[in-house]
Amino acid sequence: MTVVSGADSDVGSPDPPPSRDMLSMPADIKASIRILIVDDERTLRESCASVLRGEGYNVTLAGRGEEALELLRRRQFDLVLVDLFMSQVPGLEILNASLESNHDCLVVVMTGNPSVTSSIEALRMGAWDYLPKPFSATHLQVLIGRASHAVLKSREAADLRSQILRQHSHSDTQALIGISLAFRKAVELARKVAPTDASVFISGESGTGKEVIAQFIHQHSRRAKKAMVPINCAALPEPLLESEMFGHRKGSFTGADRDKPGLLETANGGTLFLDEITEMSLPLQAKLLRVVQDGVVRRVGAETAGDPVDVRFISATNRDPQEAVERGVLRGDLFYRLRVVPITLPPLRTRVDDIAMLANHFLGVFWHRHRQMPDRAPRLSDGSIEYLRSLPWRGNVRELQNVIEHVAVLVEPDQLIEPSDIPVYNDAEVAPERSAAPQLDGPFHDVKDLVIAQFERDYLTRLVARAAGNMSKAARQANIDRTTLYRLMEKHGLQREDRGE
């Protein structure tokens, strides 16, 4: 069957269309795809509608340009077929209106007077494809089938982005709050690199806020309107991580009942956050390196390379990345491509001055979330602040956040929070990572020096924390002069930010 146009010109026979089985999709999906056909030729307009309605699509017709513009103002369409040369309202104006009403709309322009100039102009303005008249019903069916699959892929990506945003909507509670020198340097570096497309590699202990810094960089970049898609490389087994990251083709493995875009495609135009990248297997690192180099994603089960993607990479690890490279856990070529700008986040125990600010911020956030009584919010006493400053915070900012949320849930309105109200498990006496057993092997004097150095470092860290960063107070508590205290701090690489009396 040929859909006849009024044009006298003929076009060469198109290449054989792909198998219809490849373009099949469930009837309910087809019924959800809204198609607008705009053409002032009634015969062609109704012939196209008959074919597409027979396929199960939701079709609307418009015979005049003004009618089409009014429909586009009132409704959104997934696909628009529009004649390029119409009386009164040009087809390019309808093309532009279609994209303005729905940025994800796919527009196919039709014309009986095809030319290179007109087709290039339509494609430049955002048309998805170009359909010369006359064309067969099969040609139309195959073209709309391809377009429908593109619509479905776009919907899946949008749903995945929404799901990711919902799952990570709580992470803004770890705000970029702090005045300590090392932390402010990290934030300032993030601020400088954010407007660029440079890859960033964030290092720091668990709970220091690596994902928060990544979100800050994304939100202050030109990609902020697109998604930041996080992948926890330690949370998924290798086959599932590969499928999630790169996507897969239908039939590539058991349960793959349809094509699925990966998170790399979902992040197209935005940012991909690779959390705990040192936990990714070496074969997957090699496949990721190819994407970083070429910008093209190949889905699991695909025989050819896929579409190009434009993604900014932000990576993170709680390990020493250089050590991971030396041990062969992290590919050096991938590491150096991802670490264009390195950012190191300090642990909370070295940010004593920031603890009060963070604790009060979290208390306000969680009190409002759980109680919604801003005029009767509880307060942390001076004793509570000093107590919080004295703790080791092995879980860093995340641990402090969880402790304060616990407090916000249990305390009463207007309550002055005392140290006894703070449910902190103080593991300072246990200190599992300070096990001395491995250090007791070797020559006596060497082992003695190691044990003394460990003692001095731990003692100084706790001493300064108890003094809330006041070096004069810390020196008095230790019964040493400040010069000796400064010398010991420098010896062990500890930061000192003297807050004075």
N, C-alpha and C positions, 0 to 999 in steps of 0.2 A: 504494500500500500504506500502510495506517495502522497505526502501532504503538499498540495499544489499552492504556489504563490502566483501573484500576478506578473512576476518577472519573466521576461523571455529568455534571459541568459541561463545557460545550463552550466553545471559544474561537473568535474570529473567524478567518477565513482570513488567513494571513500574506501579506505582500507577496511578489510573485514573486521567487524566489531568483535570485541572480546566476548567470551562465552557469557550467556545470560545468567548461568549459575553463579558466576563470580560476582554478579551485581545483585543477586537476590537478597531480600531482607524481609523480616516479618511484616505482615499486613498492618499491624498496629503502628509500626514505625513509619511505614509509608503514609498512613492516614494522618500522622502528626506533622508531615512535611507540607507546609503551606506554599502553594505556587501561585503567582500572579502572572497571567499572560496578557500582554498589552500589544494590540495590533489593530489598525483600522481596517484591515481586510477581514470581513466577517467569516468567510469560508475557512481561511487558514486558522483564524482564532478558534473557531469551534471544532475544527478537525484536531488541532493540538489538544484541546480540552477533552475531546472524546477519547483520544489515545491515552492520555495521562490519567483520566478518571477510571478508565478501564484497568489501569495498572494499580489503582487504589489510592492515588494521591488526592490531597485536598486542594482543589483548583478553583481560582477566582478569575473572572474575565473582565477586561476593560477595553472598550472600543475607541475611547478618546483619551488624549493625554491628560486633560483636566480631570477626568474621572479617575485615572490612575494615580495622579498626585493626591487627590482627596482620599483614596483608599490607603495610600502610603502614610498619610497623616494620621489616619484613624487606627490602622492595624500594622502589625509587623509580619513580613513574609520571609520565608527561608530562601526561596528561589524566585527570581523575576525573569521572565522571557519578554524582551521588548524589541519591537521593530526600530531599527536605527533611524530610518527616514519616515517620520510621521508628519502629517499636517498639523499646524497650530503649535503643538508642543514637541520639540525635538527629542529623539530617543536618548541623547546624552543627558538631557535635563532630568529625564525619568531615572536614568542610571544613577545620577548624582543623588537624587531624592531617595532612591532605594537604599543606598549606602548610608545616607544620613539617618534614615529611620531605623536601620539595623546594621551595625558595623559588620556583623557576621553574615549578612545577606550575600548570596551568590547571584550575579546578574549575567545572563546570557543574551547577547545582542544578536538580532536577526536582521538580515537585509537581502533584498533581491539585486542590489547593485554593489557587490563586494569590491573593495579596493584595499590596497596595502595601507594607504593613508588613513582611511576610516577605521580599519581594524586596529591599527597601532594606537590611534587616538582613544578608541574605546577601551583597549586594554590598559593604556596609560592612566585612564581615569578610574580604573578599578574593576573593569568587566572580568568575569571569571573565564568566559570562553566566547567564541564567535561562531555563529551558525549561518552559513550562506543558504539562501533559498534557490531552488526547491530542495527539500530534504525528505527522506523517507521516514515512515513511522518507526522503523527499526533504529535509524540514526537518532531520532528524537528520544526513543526509549533508552538507548544506551547512554546518550549524553546526560539525560536526567538521572539515570541510575548512578553514573559516576558522581554527579553533583550531589545526589542524595547521600552517598557514602561520605562525601566531604562534609556535608552538614552534620551527619551523625558523628563523625570524628571530632568536629568542632564542639558539639554538645558534650561529648564525653570528656574532652579536655576542660571545658568550662565547669562541668560537674566535679571533676577531680580537683580543680583549683579551689572551688568553693569548699569541698571537703577538707582540703589541706588548711585553708584559712580558718575553718571552724575548729580543727584539731589544735591549731597553734594560736588561737585567739587569746589564750591566757599569758602568753610569753611576754607581753608588754609590762607585766608586773615587775620583771627584772629590769628596772630602769637604769639608764646610764647616769647614775648618781655617784659622786665621789670627788674628793679634792686631793687625794694622794697623788704624788708626782708620777709614779709609774702608770697608774690608771689613766690620768689625764693625758699622758703622752700617747697611750694606746688609742684613746678616743679621738685625739687630735689627728693622729695618723689615719684613722678610719674616716674622719671628716674630709681629709685632703684627698684620699683615694676614691671616695664615693662617686664623684661626678665622672670619673673615668670608667673605662671598661676593663681595667687591669684585673687579673686574677689575684685573689687575696688568700693567704694561708694563715689561719688563726691557731695559735698554740696556747695551751693553758690547762690547768687541772680541771677535773670534772666539777661543774657547778660554778665556774668563774664567770659565765655569761658569754660564751663564744657565739651561741646562736643569737643572742641579743645584739652583739656587735654586728653580726652578719645582717640582721634585719635593719639595723641602723644604716649600714652601708647601702643596702637595697633601697630603703625608703628615701635616701638622699641622692639617688642616682637617676639618670634619665629613664631607667627601666621601672620606676616606682609604680606606674600604672599597670604593669604586668605582674604576674605572680612571682613570689620567691618560693621555690619548691624545695623542701628539705628531704634528704634521704639519709637515714641512719644506717650506715654501712655495716654496723655491728649487730643490727636487730634482725636481719633476714639471712637465711641460708643462701649459698651462692646461686643455685638455679632460680630461686624466687627473686633475688636481688637483680639478677640479669634481666629477667622478664619485666620487673617493675621499672628498671632504669631505661632499658632500650625498647620495651614493647615487644609484641610478638605477632606473627602471622597466624591466621586460622589454620589449625591442623598441625602446628609445629610441635605440639606435645599433647599428651592426654589432658583433656579439659579445655584446650584452646579452641572454643567453638566459634570464635570470630576474631577478626583483627582487633588489636588493642594498642593504642598509642602508649609509649612509655613516658616516664617523667621527664626525660630530656626533651621530648616533643612538647609536653605540657609547659615546660619552662621556656619555650621559644619566645624570644623577645624579652625575657625576664632573667631571673637569677636561679642557678642551681646551687643549693647548699649541701655539700658532701660532708656530713658529720662523721667523725671517727673514720676517716678515710684509710688509716693504717690497718683497719680490720678488713678491708676489701681484698679478695684473693688476687694473686698476681695475674691470672688469665683475664680477669675482669678489668684490672688496671691497664692491661695492654689494649683491650677493646676501648676503654675510656680514653686512653691516650690518642687513639685514632680519631675519636670525635673531637678532642681538644685541638688536634692538628688540622683536621680537614673540615670540621664543622658539619659532618654528615653522619646521620644515625642509621645504622643497619639493624632492623628488628630481628629478633630471634626467629629463625626459620625462613628469613628472606634470602632469595638467591641473588639479589642485586642490591646495591646501595640505595638507601632511601632518600628522603628529602633533606635539604640542608637546614640546619637550625642555627639560630643566633642566640647563644647562651653565655651569660657571664658566670664564671665559676668562683665560688667561695668555699674553701675547704677548711676543715678543723680537725684537731686531734688533741687528746689529753696525754699523748706520749711526746718524747723528744723526737721530732721528725728526722733530724739529722742522724740520730742513733738508729731509727727505723730503717733509713736508707742503708746505713753501714751493715746492719744485720740482714739485709735482703728482704725485709718485710714490706718496704715501700720502694717502688721503682724510682731510681734516680731521675730518669728522663721525664717521668710524669711529675715528680715532686718539683723539679726546677721549672717546669711549665706552669704549674699551679701556684708556685710561690714567687710570683712577680713582686708582690708586696707582703712581707711577713709582719704579723702583729702578734705580740705576746701579752697575754692577760695575767696580771699578778694574782696570787692567791689572796684570799680575804685576810689571812693572818698577818700579811704585810701591809694591810690597808686599815690599820686600827682607827685612824681618824674618820673613816667612812662608815663605820659600823653604826653609829648613832643616827646618821642621816638615812641610811638604808633601812634600819629598823623602824624609824618613825614613818618613812614612806610606806613600807609594807603594812604597818599597822593601820594607816589611813585607808589604803587600798582594800584590805581584807575586812575591815570593820564596815566599810560602806557596802561591800559585796554581800556580806553575811547578815548584817544588822540593819543597814540603811538608816542609821540614826546619827547623822553628822554633828548635831548639836549636843550629843551626849557621848562623844567618843572618849575612850579611856586614854591614859597617858602613861608613859614609861618613866619611872622614878630615876633619880640620879644613880641610885644604887643598882638599878636594873641595867642602866647603860654601862656602868663600870663592870658589872658582871658579864654582860655580853662581850665587852672588849677583852676580857681576860680568857675567853674560851678559845680553843685551838681551831675550830671551824674547819674540820677536815673535809666537809662537804661544801665549803665555800659559800657563795652568795645563795645558792639554791637551798642549802641547809638552813641558813638564817631566814630565808623566805618562808620555809615550811614551819619553822619554830614560831615565827610571828603569826602565821595564819592560825596555828594551834591556839596561841594566846588569844587572838581576836575572837575565836569561836567560843572560848570558855569564860572569859572575863565578863564582868557586869558593866553597864553604862556608867560613865563618870568615874570608873575605878582607877586608882593609882596603882599601876602594875609594879609589884615588888619582885626581887629575884626568886622568891619562893613560888611565884606564879609562872615562871618560865620553865617549861618541860624540856630541859636540855640534858642529854646523857653525856656527861663529861668523861671522855675516855682518855683524859690526860695521863692518868696513872697507868693505863694499859699500854698506850703508844705502841701498837703492834709493829709499825714500820721501823721502830728503833731497836729491834731485837739485836742484842749485843753478841749473840752466839757466833755469827759469822766473823765478827771482828776479833775474836779471842784466839785466832790461829795466826801464828807468825812469831817473829822475834819480839821479845818483851817490850823493848823501848818503842818499836813501831806500833804495837797494839795499844800501848799506854797513850801514845800521842793521839791515836784515833779516838779512843774513848774520851779523853779530855776534851778534844775538839768538839765531839758530839755533845758532851755535857755543856760546854761553854755556849754553843749555838742555841741549844734548847733553853738554857737558863736566861740568856739575853732576850730571846724572843718573848718569853713569858714575862720577864721583868719589864720590858718596854710596854707590853700589852697592859699589864696591871697599872702602869703609870700613865696610861692613855697617851703615850707619845711624849710626855714631859720628861726630857732627858735629865734635868736637874733633880727631879723627884726620883727618877729611876736610879741615879747615882747615889742619892742619899739612902734609898732602900737597900742597895747593894753594899753600902759602906765603902764606896770607892769614889775617886774624883772623876769629874766629867771627862777629862783628857784620857784617862784609862778606859772609860766606857766607850768613848768615840773610837779609840784604837782597837778595842776588841770588836766593835761593830764592823769596822772596816775590814778587819782580819777575816771575818766570817761572811763578808759580802752582804751584810744586813743594811737595809735602808734606815736612815734616821731623818725624821722630820720634826725638829724640836719645836714644840708648841709653846714653850716657855711656861712661866708660873701662871 
